[in-house]
Amino acid sequence: MSSQIIPEANYLMRMADGTIKQVNPFTHTEVWTVPGRGNRPLGVMSANPAPLDPAQHDAHCSFCARRYLETPPEKARLIATGQGVATLRQLPAANLFDTVAQFRRIPNLFEIVSFDYWQKNFDYRMPEHLAAHQRSYLAAEAGRRHVLQVVEQRLRATGLTEDECRLLSVDERLQLSNAFFGGGHEVIVARRHFTDGATHDDQLASSGTLTPDEHDRYMSFTVEALREVYANNRYVRYVAVFQNWLKQAGASFDHLHKQLVAIDERGVQNELALLRVRDNPNIYNEAAVNFAGYRNLVVAENDHAVAFAGFGHRYPTLEIFSKSEHSQPWDHSAAELRGISDLVHACHAAAGPGIPCNEEWHYKPPDVALPMPWRILIKWRVSMAAGFEGGTRIYVNTIDPEALRDRVVPRLFELKNEGQIAAMKIAFECACTPNCLRYNPAVRK
């Protein structure tokens, strides 16, 4: 991995014919936008939406509220109360339908990094409080039945026949439930599949259709889960947090959810970032937010975060940076967390539910001493890499940063005027103060 510094002049260049060349200062990814290739309709919603079947309300997929038993045992849920919201933890199976979860925290049925991985490679032992939850859940008849049902569902998905499943003893099948209680791949699932009152299948509930308050709860609930994943497994070096929206962006269900995946490495992206930060501790100000301000790419700002049209990405990307001095999400104050949540929500709302996208969280790994800002990237999956990209490692992004800004900013003003997003400064209203990211102690006031 090279620590070569990319000159600022190379970040974003417009050629005489209109071709725009970009180089990402952190990953060194080279991207071109060729004139004419961006004149394509965005979004994947059907031109002829089908009416929804009222009998399927809250039962459209395994993440829906009438199908709680199709997912592994809950770790926590957020519910609405007369006083606001409350978190219920480790509900018994018999009580799953007593309340409606606004957001649920559940294990992923098909882990990327499995419980066996941690156990066999690190001799990981489930912490006692998680083991106690497993014993309690399985001691109840409803819980035991639920777990066996989900284990069988998982076994069948791996290709085992019903007869082959039956060859496993009950104890062997229950042993497979360790992943449900002590694993490190979790899912945060929102309540709605379609928007409240939806009549047709093009009215999906996305991050942008939440209210700002709901989105803040979604973010806060995810941050708390992130903190707990680290606390429950000392061998975890990084937890990837991401959201795949729509199948074209990798989602299993077109139902709003985030994922958290614990891994035993920092990851290539973080290792590259560390090289840059060691060379220049202020690089996230200079090569990201400052540059975006100088090139009029900032789309929104509030007291605690700033959003801009990113450059040097394979896909059109909106970047949201926390201004906090804290490098990790769980160290942010409630106000700081709300600030970044409001901008993430606004960016999703401006895109609309029809654009497939990935939301990626980036933050300082716990074992790193260098400060780094928490930042969230929203990548619009509106193009597909092909032979040219594979052969040259030059990626064709059909929407350049200025065009992305020009698509997003008018919509942000509309949403702001309609009261659908939180109060914030947009585009030319933003201060764009240099070195506004306070992660770097040298630039804090």
C-alpha positions as CSV (number, residue, x, y, z in Angstrom):
1,M,0.0,0.0,0.0
2,S,1.5,3.3,-1.2
3,S,1.6,6.3,1.0
4,Q,2.2,8.6,-2.0
5,I,0.5,11.9,-1.7
6,I,-1.9,12.8,-4.5
7,P,-1.6,16.5,-5.5
8,E,-4.8,18.5,-4.9
9,A,-4.9,19.5,-8.5
10,N,-5.6,15.8,-9.4
11,Y,-8.6,15.4,-7.1
12,L,-11.0,16.8,-9.7
13,M,-10.1,17.9,-13.2
14,R,-12.3,18.9,-16.2
15,M,-10.8,18.2,-19.6
16,A,-11.4,20.3,-22.7
17,D,-14.0,17.9,-24.1
18,G,-16.0,17.9,-20.8
19,T,-14.6,14.6,-19.5
20,I,-14.1,14.9,-15.7
21,K,-11.2,12.9,-14.1
22,Q,-11.2,12.3,-10.4
23,V,-8.7,10.7,-8.0
24,N,-9.7,9.8,-4.5
25,P,-7.0,11.2,-2.1
26,F,-7.6,8.4,0.4
27,T,-7.9,5.3,-1.8
28,H,-6.2,6.6,-5.0
29,T,-9.2,5.3,-7.0
30,E,-9.3,6.9,-10.4
31,V,-12.7,7.8,-11.8
32,W,-13.8,9.3,-15.1
33,T,-17.1,10.9,-16.0
34,V,-17.6,10.9,-19.8
35,P,-20.0,13.4,-21.4
36,G,-23.3,11.9,-22.3
37,R,-23.1,8.7,-20.2
38,G,-24.9,10.3,-17.3
39,N,-28.1,11.1,-19.3
40,R,-29.9,8.0,-18.0
41,P,-33.0,7.8,-15.8
42,L,-32.2,7.0,-12.2
43,G,-34.2,4.7,-9.9
44,V,-35.6,1.2,-10.2
45,M,-39.3,1.6,-9.3
46,S,-41.8,0.0,-11.7
47,A,-43.6,2.3,-14.1
48,N,-46.7,0.2,-13.5
49,P,-46.9,-0.3,-9.7
50,A,-49.1,-3.2,-8.5
51,P,-51.7,-2.7,-5.8
52,L,-50.9,-4.1,-2.4
53,D,-52.9,-7.0,-1.0
54,P,-54.4,-5.8,2.4
55,A,-54.2,-9.4,3.6
56,Q,-50.4,-9.2,3.4
57,H,-50.1,-6.0,5.5
58,D,-47.0,-6.3,7.8
59,A,-46.3,-9.7,6.3
60,H,-44.5,-8.9,3.0
61,C,-41.1,-10.4,4.0
62,S,-39.3,-12.1,7.0
63,F,-38.5,-8.7,8.5
64,C,-42.1,-7.7,8.8
65,A,-44.0,-7.4,12.1
66,R,-46.3,-10.4,11.6
67,R,-43.3,-12.7,10.9
68,Y,-41.1,-12.1,13.9
69,L,-40.7,-15.9,14.3
70,E,-38.9,-16.2,11.0
71,T,-35.8,-14.4,12.3
72,P,-33.5,-15.6,15.1
73,P,-34.1,-14.5,18.8
74,E,-34.2,-10.7,19.3
75,K,-31.4,-9.0,21.2
76,A,-33.4,-5.8,21.7
77,R,-36.2,-3.7,20.3
78,L,-37.2,-0.1,20.5
79,I,-40.9,0.5,21.1
80,A,-43.1,3.6,21.2
81,T,-44.6,4.6,24.6
82,G,-46.7,7.4,25.9
83,Q,-43.5,9.1,27.2
84,G,-41.5,8.6,23.9
85,V,-39.6,5.4,23.3
86,A,-38.2,2.5,25.4
87,T,-35.8,-0.3,24.8
88,L,-36.8,-3.9,25.6
89,R,-34.0,-6.4,25.8
90,Q,-33.9,-10.2,25.3
91,L,-37.7,-10.7,25.0
92,P,-38.9,-14.3,25.4
93,A,-40.5,-15.8,22.3
94,A,-43.9,-15.8,24.0
95,N,-43.8,-12.0,24.3
96,L,-42.6,-11.1,20.8
97,F,-46.1,-10.0,19.6
98,D,-47.0,-8.1,22.8
99,T,-45.6,-4.9,21.4
100,V,-44.7,-3.5,17.9
101,A,-41.0,-2.9,17.4
102,Q,-40.1,0.4,15.8
103,F,-36.6,-1.1,15.3
104,R,-35.4,-4.6,16.1
105,R,-31.9,-5.8,16.7
106,I,-31.6,-9.4,15.6
107,P,-28.8,-11.8,14.7
108,N,-28.2,-12.4,10.9
109,L,-29.4,-15.8,10.0
110,F,-26.5,-16.2,7.5
111,E,-23.4,-14.7,9.0
112,I,-20.5,-13.3,7.0
113,V,-18.1,-14.1,9.9
114,S,-19.6,-17.0,11.8
115,F,-19.7,-17.8,15.5
116,D,-17.6,-20.9,14.6
117,Y,-14.9,-18.6,13.2
118,W,-14.4,-16.8,16.5
119,Q,-14.7,-20.1,18.5
120,K,-12.3,-22.1,16.4
121,N,-9.7,-19.4,15.6
122,F,-9.7,-17.5,18.9
123,D,-11.2,-20.0,21.4
124,Y,-13.9,-17.4,21.9
125,R,-16.3,-18.1,24.8
126,M,-19.7,-16.6,24.9
127,P,-19.9,-14.0,27.8
128,E,-22.0,-15.3,30.7
129,H,-24.8,-12.7,30.3
130,L,-25.3,-13.9,26.7
131,A,-25.1,-17.6,27.7
132,A,-27.7,-16.9,30.4
133,H,-30.0,-15.4,27.8
134,Q,-29.6,-18.5,25.6
135,R,-30.3,-20.8,28.6
136,S,-33.4,-18.8,29.5
137,Y,-34.7,-18.6,26.0
138,L,-34.3,-22.3,25.4
139,A,-35.8,-23.3,28.7
140,A,-39.2,-21.9,27.6
141,E,-41.2,-24.2,25.3
142,A,-42.0,-21.3,22.9
143,G,-38.4,-20.3,22.7
144,R,-37.1,-23.8,22.2
145,R,-39.6,-24.3,19.4
146,H,-38.7,-21.0,17.8
147,V,-35.0,-21.7,17.8
148,L,-35.4,-25.2,16.3
149,Q,-37.6,-23.8,13.6
150,V,-35.1,-21.1,12.6
151,V,-32.2,-23.6,12.8
152,E,-34.0,-25.9,10.4
153,Q,-34.7,-22.9,8.1
154,R,-31.0,-22.2,8.1
155,L,-30.1,-25.9,7.4
156,R,-32.5,-26.1,4.5
157,A,-31.1,-22.9,3.0
158,T,-27.6,-24.6,3.0
159,G,-29.0,-27.4,0.9
160,L,-29.9,-30.1,3.5
161,T,-33.1,-32.0,2.8
162,E,-35.8,-32.5,5.5
163,D,-34.6,-36.1,6.1
164,E,-31.0,-34.9,6.5
165,C,-32.1,-32.3,9.0
166,R,-33.8,-35.0,11.0
167,L,-30.6,-37.0,11.2
168,L,-29.2,-34.3,13.5
169,S,-30.2,-34.7,17.2
170,V,-32.1,-32.0,19.0
171,D,-29.0,-31.2,21.0
172,E,-26.9,-30.9,17.8
173,R,-29.5,-28.5,16.3
174,L,-29.6,-26.5,19.5
175,Q,-25.8,-26.2,19.5
176,L,-26.2,-24.3,16.2
177,S,-28.1,-21.6,18.0
178,N,-24.9,-20.4,19.6
179,A,-24.6,-18.0,16.7
180,F,-28.0,-16.5,17.5
181,F,-26.9,-15.5,21.0
182,G,-23.2,-14.9,20.8
183,G,-22.5,-14.1,17.2
184,G,-21.1,-10.9,15.8
185,H,-23.2,-10.3,12.7
186,E,-26.4,-8.3,13.6
187,V,-29.2,-6.6,11.8
188,I,-31.2,-3.5,12.8
189,V,-34.6,-3.8,11.2
190,A,-37.1,-0.9,10.8
191,R,-40.8,-1.5,11.4
192,R,-42.2,-0.6,8.0
193,H,-41.8,-2.4,4.7
194,F,-44.0,0.1,2.9
195,T,-44.9,3.6,4.1
196,D,-47.9,3.9,6.4
197,G,-51.0,4.0,4.3
198,A,-49.3,2.7,1.2
199,T,-51.5,1.3,-1.5
200,H,-49.0,0.2,-4.2
201,D,-45.7,-1.7,-4.2
202,D,-43.7,1.4,-5.3
203,Q,-44.2,3.0,-1.9
204,L,-41.4,1.4,0.0
205,A,-40.3,2.8,3.3
206,S,-36.7,3.9,3.1
207,S,-34.4,5.9,5.4
208,G,-35.6,9.1,3.7
209,T,-39.2,8.3,4.4
210,L,-38.6,8.2,8.1
211,T,-39.2,11.4,10.1
212,P,-36.0,13.1,11.4
213,D,-36.9,11.9,14.9
214,E,-37.3,8.3,13.7
215,H,-34.1,8.4,11.8
216,D,-32.2,9.7,14.9
217,R,-33.6,6.7,16.9
218,Y,-32.5,4.4,14.1
219,M,-29.0,5.8,14.2
220,S,-28.8,5.8,18.0
221,F,-30.1,2.2,18.3
222,T,-27.4,1.1,15.8
223,V,-24.7,3.0,17.6
224,E,-25.6,1.2,20.9
225,A,-25.6,-2.1,19.1
226,L,-22.1,-1.3,17.7
227,R,-20.8,-0.5,21.2
228,E,-22.1,-3.8,22.6
229,V,-20.7,-5.9,19.8
230,Y,-17.2,-4.7,20.8
231,A,-17.9,-5.2,24.5
232,N,-19.1,-8.8,23.9
233,N,-16.0,-10.0,22.0
234,R,-12.5,-8.8,22.9
235,Y,-11.1,-10.3,19.7
236,V,-13.0,-8.0,17.4
237,R,-10.8,-5.3,15.8
238,Y,-13.4,-3.6,13.7
239,V,-17.2,-3.7,13.2
240,A,-18.3,-2.9,9.7
241,V,-21.6,-1.0,9.7
242,F,-23.5,-0.7,6.4
243,Q,-27.0,-0.5,4.8
244,N,-27.8,-2.0,1.5
245,W,-31.0,-0.4,0.1
246,L,-32.8,-2.4,-2.6
247,K,-31.7,-5.7,-4.2
248,Q,-29.6,-3.9,-6.8
249,A,-27.4,-2.7,-3.9
250,G,-27.1,-6.1,-2.3
251,A,-30.2,-6.2,0.0
252,S,-31.8,-9.6,0.7
253,F,-35.1,-7.9,1.3
254,D,-36.4,-4.5,0.1
255,H,-37.1,-3.8,3.8
256,L,-35.1,-1.1,5.6
257,H,-32.3,-2.5,7.7
258,K,-28.6,-1.9,8.7
259,Q,-26.0,-4.6,9.3
260,L,-23.1,-4.8,11.7
261,V,-20.4,-7.4,11.0
262,A,-17.5,-8.0,13.5
263,I,-14.1,-8.8,11.9
264,D,-10.7,-9.6,13.3
265,E,-8.9,-7.1,11.1
266,R,-9.0,-3.4,10.6
267,G,-9.8,-3.9,7.0
268,V,-8.0,-2.6,3.9
269,Q,-9.9,0.7,3.8
270,N,-8.8,1.5,7.3
271,E,-5.2,0.5,6.7
272,L,-5.1,2.9,3.7
273,A,-6.7,5.7,5.7
274,L,-4.1,5.2,8.4
275,L,-1.3,5.6,5.9
276,R,-2.7,9.0,4.8
277,V,-3.4,10.2,8.4
278,R,0.2,9.3,9.5
279,D,1.5,11.4,6.6
280,N,-0.9,14.3,7.3
281,P,-3.0,14.3,10.5
282,N,-5.2,17.0,9.0
283,I,-5.9,15.2,5.7
284,Y,-9.7,14.8,6.4
285,N,-10.0,18.5,6.6
286,E,-7.7,19.4,3.8
287,A,-8.4,16.7,1.3
288,A,-12.1,16.2,2.0
289,V,-14.2,18.9,3.6
290,N,-12.0,21.9,2.8
291,F,-11.6,20.9,-0.8
292,A,-15.3,20.3,-1.1
293,G,-15.9,23.8,0.2
294,Y,-13.4,25.4,-2.2
295,R,-15.1,23.6,-5.2
296,N,-18.7,24.4,-4.1
297,L,-19.5,20.7,-3.5
298,V,-21.0,21.2,0.0
299,V,-24.7,20.4,-0.1
300,A,-25.7,20.8,3.6
301,E,-24.3,21.7,7.0
302,N,-25.4,22.0,10.6
303,D,-23.6,22.6,13.9
304,H,-22.3,19.1,14.2
305,A,-21.9,17.7,10.6
306,V,-21.3,18.6,7.0
307,A,-22.4,16.8,3.8
308,F,-20.9,17.2,0.3
309,A,-20.8,15.6,-3.1
310,G,-17.8,13.2,-2.9
311,F,-15.1,12.8,-5.5
312,G,-13.0,9.8,-6.6
313,H,-15.7,7.2,-6.0
314,R,-16.8,4.4,-8.3
315,Y,-20.4,5.5,-7.7
316,P,-22.0,8.9,-7.2
317,T,-21.4,9.4,-3.5
318,L,-22.6,11.8,-0.8
319,E,-20.2,12.1,2.2
320,I,-21.4,13.1,5.6
321,F,-18.6,14.0,8.1
322,S,-19.1,14.5,11.9
323,K,-17.4,17.7,13.1
324,S,-17.0,16.2,16.6
325,E,-13.7,15.9,18.3
326,H,-14.7,12.3,19.0
327,S,-13.5,9.7,16.6
328,Q,-16.0,6.9,17.4
329,P,-19.8,7.0,17.2
330,W,-20.5,5.8,20.7
331,D,-18.5,8.7,22.2
332,H,-20.7,11.3,20.4
333,S,-23.1,13.4,22.5
334,A,-26.8,13.1,21.8
335,A,-26.7,16.5,20.0
336,E,-23.7,15.4,17.9
337,L,-25.3,12.1,16.9
338,R,-28.5,14.0,16.0
339,G,-26.5,16.4,13.8
340,I,-25.0,13.6,11.7
341,S,-28.3,11.7,11.6
342,D,-30.2,14.7,10.3
343,L,-27.8,15.1,7.4
344,V,-27.7,11.4,6.6
345,H,-31.5,11.4,6.7
346,A,-31.7,14.5,4.4
347,C,-29.3,12.9,1.9
348,H,-31.5,9.8,1.7
349,A,-34.6,11.8,1.4
350,A,-33.2,13.8,-1.4
351,A,-32.3,10.6,-3.3
352,G,-35.7,9.1,-2.8
353,P,-36.6,5.4,-2.2
354,G,-36.2,4.4,-5.8
355,I,-32.4,4.8,-6.0
356,P,-30.4,1.7,-4.9
357,C,-27.7,2.7,-2.5
358,N,-25.1,1.6,0.0
359,E,-24.6,3.5,3.3
360,E,-21.1,2.8,4.8
361,W,-19.9,3.9,8.2
362,H,-16.2,4.7,8.7
363,Y,-14.7,5.5,12.1
364,K,-11.5,5.0,14.0
365,P,-10.8,1.4,14.9
366,P,-10.6,1.0,18.7
367,D,-6.9,-0.2,18.6
368,V,-5.8,2.9,16.6
369,A,-4.1,5.8,18.4
370,L,-4.5,8.3,15.6
371,P,-7.7,10.5,15.6
372,M,-10.0,10.1,12.6
373,P,-13.5,11.6,12.0
374,W,-16.6,9.5,11.9
375,R,-18.0,9.8,8.4
376,I,-20.8,8.1,6.4
377,L,-20.8,7.5,2.7
378,I,-24.0,7.1,0.7
379,K,-23.2,5.5,-2.7
380,W,-25.8,5.5,-5.4
381,R,-25.6,2.1,-7.2
382,V,-26.8,3.4,-10.6
383,S,-24.1,1.9,-12.8
384,M,-22.3,-1.4,-13.1
385,A,-18.6,-2.0,-13.5
386,A,-17.7,-3.7,-16.8
387,G,-14.7,-4.8,-18.9
388,F,-13.2,-1.3,-19.2
389,E,-13.0,-0.9,-15.5
390,G,-11.6,-4.4,-14.9
391,G,-8.9,-4.0,-17.5
392,T,-7.8,-0.4,-16.6
393,R,-8.8,0.1,-12.9
394,I,-10.2,3.4,-14.2
395,Y,-13.9,3.5,-13.2
396,V,-16.6,5.2,-15.1
397,N,-18.9,7.1,-12.8
398,T,-21.9,8.4,-14.8
399,I,-22.6,11.3,-12.5
400,D,-19.8,13.7,-11.6
401,P,-19.7,15.5,-8.2
402,E,-21.1,18.8,-9.6
403,A,-23.9,17.0,-11.3
404,L,-24.7,15.1,-8.1
405,R,-24.7,18.4,-6.2
406,D,-27.1,19.9,-8.8
407,R,-29.5,16.9,-8.4
408,V,-29.5,16.9,-4.6
409,V,-29.5,20.6,-3.7
410,P,-32.9,21.6,-5.2
411,R,-34.5,18.6,-3.7
412,L,-33.1,19.5,-0.2
413,F,-34.6,23.0,-0.5
414,E,-38.0,21.4,-1.4
415,L,-37.8,19.0,1.5
416,K,-36.7,21.7,3.9
417,N,-39.6,24.0,2.8
418,E,-42.1,21.1,3.3
419,G,-40.7,20.4,6.8
420,Q,-39.8,16.8,5.9
421,I,-36.1,17.2,6.9
422,A,-34.6,18.9,9.9
423,A,-33.5,22.5,9.9
424,M,-30.1,22.9,8.2
425,K,-28.1,25.2,6.0
426,I,-28.1,24.1,2.3
427,A,-25.5,24.8,-0.4
428,F,-24.7,28.6,-0.6
429,E,-26.1,29.0,3.0
430,C,-23.3,26.9,4.4
431,A,-20.3,28.6,6.1
432,C,-17.8,26.1,4.7
433,T,-15.3,27.2,7.4
434,P,-11.9,25.6,6.7
435,N,-10.8,23.0,9.2
436,C,-14.3,22.6,10.7
437,L,-13.6,18.9,11.6
438,R,-12.4,19.0,15.2
439,Y,-11.1,15.4,15.3
440,N,-7.6,16.9,14.8
441,P,-6.5,18.4,18.1
442,A,-4.2,20.9,16.3
443,V,-7.2,22.7,14.7
444,R,-9.6,22.8,17.6
445,K,-10.5,26.2,18.9
